[in-house]
C-alpha cells in the first residue's frame, strides 16, 4: 500500500516556509520584468505566479497562453491552479500580495488574468484529456530516464521537470528523485495541473508519464 500523500504544506517547518517564501518573492520579481513569450503581453503579479507554478519562469507565458498549452479554458486552468496555490503557504502569500498590489481579491479569480465573464462560468474540475494526479499503482513502472533533483524545491523543482519532460516522447516515463520534504505535495499536484500522470510514488522517488504532445 502506498503512503498517503498530503494535500498541503502545513507540516513543513515554519523557518523553511519563510525561506521558501523569500526565495519565491525574489524569483517572481525577475519574472514580472518579462513579457509573455507566447503573445508578448506584459505579466502581472498573478501571471508571474502562474508562470512559476507551471514551471516556465524563464520563458513565461500569460494565463491565456498557458491555458492554450494545457488545452482548456483560462478560467478553468486558473481555478485549478488556485486550488493548488491556496494549499501552499509560500505561493498563497505571494498570490495575495499580488492581489493587494493590483486591487484584486485574495483568493478569487483575479480580473487581471481571468475576465469577469469567464470567471462566472469557471469549472475547477479536471477537464477531459488532462491527467489526474495520484494515479498510484502497486507496480513500479519502467522508466526511460532518471532525473535526480536533489534538494530542489518550490518553483525550481517544477522548472527543471518541465525541461526534462519537454525532451521526452509522449507517454514516456521519467523517474524523478526529489528529496525536498514538500515533493510529496508538489509533484502530484503539478502533474495534475500540467497534464502529466504520476504513476507511482515512494518518496524520494516518483515515476511521471509525459502527457501527449499537442
Secondary structure, 3 states (H helix, E strand, C coil): CCCCCCCCCCCCCHHHHHHHHHHHHHHHHHHCCCECCCCCCECCHHHHHHHHHCCCHHHCCCHHHHHHHHCCCHHHHHHHHHHHHCCCHHHHHHHHHHHHHHCCCCCCCCCCCCCHHHHCCCCCCCCCCCCCCCCCCCCCCCCCEEEEEECCCHHHHHHHHHHHHHCCCCCCEEEEEECCCCHHHHHHHHHHHHCCEEEEEECCEEEEECCCCC
